[in-house]
Amino acid sequence: MSPKAAPPEAPLVVYNGSCPICSREIEAYRRLARRSGIALAFLDASRAEPRLAGLELDPDRAARRLHLVEGGRLLAGVDAFAALWARLPGWRLLARFVRLPGVRSLALLVYEGILAPLLHRWHRRRLSRRGAACR
C-alpha cells in the first residue's frame, strides 16, 4: 500500500483588503469558490506583512495589483486574474479570452497602465488620510 500523496496546496490570492473595490471583488470570488467547492486561500496584504516577506512581496508591491501564488509561482496583475478566473465557474471563458495574445496586450495596457495605478493612488491617499487622522 503506497502512502497517500499530500493534497496540493490551494492557490493563494493576495489582495489589498484596505481597498473597498478590491475587497468587494475578492469577496465575490471567495463566495463563488466556497459554493463551488474550489480550494482557494486568500491573504489580505494590508494585514499580513510577515507572510508577504515569505512570498517576496512587500506591502506596497502587494497593494499595487492582485497576486496569485500557484504551484510555487507568483503571478501578478492580468496573469493573476486570468489564473484565478480559470478556476472559477462562470469566469473561465473570460480567462481564456484575456489570455489571447492581442486581448492580453490590451488588458495589460488597461490594467497595468490605468486601473492598477489609479487604485494604488487611492490606496496611498487613504493611508495618508488615516495617518493624518491619527496625529
Salt bridges, closest charged atoms under 4 A:
GLU27 OE1 - ARG30 NE 3.17
ASP44 OD2 - ARG47 NH1 3.78
ASP60 OD2 - ARG64 NE 3.00
ASP60 OD1 - HIS120 NE2 2.87
ASP60 OD1 - ARG124 NH1 3.54
GLU70 OE2 - ARG87 NH2 2.88
ASP79 OD2 - ARG104 NH2 2.83
GLU112 OE1 - ARG65 NE 2.76
